[in-house]
Amino acid sequence: MRQRPKVGDVFLIPAGEGSVGIGQVAATYGKDAYFLAVFDGIVAEEDAVSRLRDALAGEVLFFGLSLDAKFYVGHWQIVSNLPVRADLPFPAYKETVMSPDRIDAVDYSGLRRRPASKDEVGGLSYRTIVAPVRFERALRASIGLDPWLPAYEELKPHKFLSRDLFG
């Protein structure tokens, strides 16, 4: 049976050798994309549920837009649904509007926009959706189980955040 994630769902990411990382569905984008937050720290799988609140209060290791494939096939187990922290690093993006000369800054939801400054054009990235397996591999790499790849850098919280650009 398909396990469709909802905002606030807390899930476990297998990290190997009986350990897991803890993530949360922070928001949705469109009909089928999800902003995922993966928190710093690895815990023993049997201790994960008792450590959820501590993990969710900790540092955000990775944050990005992804799909539900790992939930759908059961690789990521949803174990709870808890409120999403207001201070999560929701990114802002840039979008080209009708010509390469017009670039807007856009909030994570895609609902708020304005012309981007020169600094923002240089620092903002275009909205991308990454496969959920990249989060899993980045988590494993962050603890030394897999090699670190440059592609994992884009999962780190962005420099330009929606709350800073749009309040």
C-alpha positions as CSV (number, residue, x, y, z in Angstrom):
1,M,0.0,0.0,0.0
2,R,1.3,3.4,-1.0
3,Q,2.4,5.5,2.0
4,R,1.8,9.1,0.9
5,P,3.7,11.6,3.1
6,K,2.0,14.5,4.8
7,V,3.4,17.8,6.2
8,G,4.8,17.0,9.7
9,D,5.5,13.4,9.0
10,V,8.7,12.3,10.7
11,F,10.6,9.5,9.0
12,L,13.6,7.3,9.4
13,I,16.4,7.1,6.9
14,P,18.5,3.9,7.0
15,A,22.1,4.7,7.6
16,G,23.5,1.2,7.9
17,E,24.5,-1.2,10.6
18,G,21.2,-0.7,12.6
19,S,21.4,3.1,12.6
20,V,19.0,5.7,11.1
21,G,18.8,9.4,10.5
22,I,15.7,11.3,11.2
23,G,13.9,13.5,8.7
24,Q,10.6,15.4,8.4
25,V,8.3,16.4,5.6
26,A,8.5,20.2,6.1
27,A,6.1,21.4,3.3
28,T,4.7,20.4,-0.1
29,Y,5.3,21.9,-3.5
30,G,2.8,21.4,-6.2
31,K,1.0,18.0,-6.1
32,D,3.8,15.6,-5.8
33,A,7.0,17.3,-4.4
34,Y,8.0,17.6,-0.8
35,F,10.5,19.8,1.1
36,L,12.4,17.4,3.3
37,A,14.5,18.3,6.3
38,V,17.1,15.8,7.5
39,F,18.5,16.5,10.9
40,D,22.0,16.1,12.2
41,G,22.8,13.0,14.1
42,I,22.5,9.2,13.7
43,V,20.7,7.1,16.3
44,A,20.2,3.4,16.8
45,E,17.0,2.3,15.0
46,E,15.5,0.9,18.2
47,D,16.0,4.3,20.0
48,A,14.8,6.4,17.1
49,V,11.2,7.0,18.2
50,S,12.2,8.0,21.7
51,R,14.7,10.5,20.2
52,L,12.4,12.2,17.6
53,R,11.8,15.4,19.5
54,D,15.5,15.9,20.3
55,A,16.4,15.3,16.7
56,L,13.8,17.7,15.3
57,A,15.1,20.4,17.7
58,G,18.6,20.0,16.4
59,E,20.6,21.3,13.4
60,V,19.3,20.8,9.9
61,L,21.9,18.9,8.0
62,F,20.1,18.7,4.6
63,F,17.1,20.4,3.2
64,G,15.6,20.2,-0.2
65,L,12.8,19.4,-2.6
66,S,12.2,15.8,-3.4
67,L,9.7,13.1,-4.3
68,D,8.0,10.3,-2.4
69,A,9.7,7.2,-4.0
70,K,11.5,6.1,-0.8
71,F,8.2,6.3,1.1
72,Y,6.2,4.6,-1.6
73,V,8.4,1.5,-1.6
74,G,8.7,1.4,2.2
75,H,12.5,2.3,2.4
76,W,11.7,5.3,4.6
77,Q,9.3,4.5,7.5
78,I,7.0,7.2,8.8
79,V,7.0,7.0,12.6
80,S,5.1,10.1,13.7
81,N,3.6,13.4,12.7
82,L,4.8,16.4,14.7
83,P,4.6,20.2,14.2
84,V,7.1,21.7,11.7
85,R,9.5,24.2,13.2
86,A,9.0,27.8,12.0
87,D,12.7,28.4,11.7
88,L,13.5,25.6,9.1
89,P,15.7,26.9,6.3
90,F,13.1,27.2,3.5
91,P,15.0,28.3,0.5
92,A,14.3,31.1,-2.0
93,Y,14.9,30.5,-5.6
94,K,15.4,32.4,-8.8
95,E,13.2,32.1,-11.9
96,T,13.7,33.6,-15.3
97,V,10.6,35.4,-16.4
98,M,9.9,35.7,-20.2
99,S,13.5,36.7,-21.0
100,P,17.0,36.1,-19.6
101,D,17.1,39.8,-18.6
102,R,14.2,39.4,-16.1
103,I,15.0,37.2,-13.1
104,D,12.7,37.0,-10.1
105,A,13.4,35.9,-6.5
106,V,10.7,33.5,-5.5
107,D,9.9,32.0,-2.1
108,Y,9.9,28.3,-1.5
109,S,6.1,28.0,-2.1
110,G,6.3,29.7,-5.5
111,L,3.6,32.1,-4.4
112,R,5.6,35.2,-3.5
113,R,8.0,36.8,-6.0
114,R,9.8,40.0,-6.8
115,P,12.6,41.2,-9.1
116,A,15.9,39.7,-7.9
117,S,18.8,42.0,-7.0
118,K,22.2,41.5,-8.6
119,D,23.5,39.7,-5.5
120,E,20.4,37.5,-5.4
121,V,20.8,36.6,-9.1
122,G,24.4,35.5,-8.4
123,G,23.5,33.6,-5.1
124,L,20.1,32.1,-5.7
125,S,19.8,28.8,-7.4
126,Y,17.0,27.6,-9.7
127,R,14.4,25.3,-8.1
128,T,15.4,21.7,-8.5
129,I,13.9,18.4,-7.4
130,V,16.4,15.7,-6.3
131,A,15.8,12.0,-6.0
132,P,15.2,10.9,-2.4
133,V,18.1,8.5,-2.6
134,R,20.4,11.4,-2.8
135,F,19.4,12.4,0.8
136,E,20.1,8.9,1.9
137,R,23.5,8.8,0.3
138,A,24.4,12.2,1.5
139,L,23.5,11.2,5.1
140,R,25.7,8.1,4.8
141,A,28.5,10.2,3.4
142,S,28.1,12.7,6.2
143,I,29.0,10.0,8.7
144,G,31.8,8.5,6.6
145,L,30.1,5.4,5.3
146,D,30.1,6.5,1.6
147,P,32.3,9.0,-0.2
148,W,31.2,12.6,-0.2
149,L,30.1,13.8,-3.7
150,P,29.8,17.4,-4.9
151,A,26.1,16.8,-5.7
152,Y,25.4,16.6,-1.9
153,E,26.4,20.2,-1.4
154,E,23.1,21.4,-2.9
155,L,21.3,19.6,-0.1
156,K,22.9,21.8,2.5
157,P,20.6,24.7,3.7
158,H,20.7,27.5,1.2
159,K,22.4,30.9,1.8
160,F,19.3,32.8,0.7
161,L,16.2,31.9,2.7
162,S,12.6,32.7,2.0
163,R,12.1,34.3,5.4
164,D,15.1,36.7,4.8
165,L,13.9,37.7,1.3
166,F,10.2,37.8,1.9
167,G,9.7,38.2,5.7
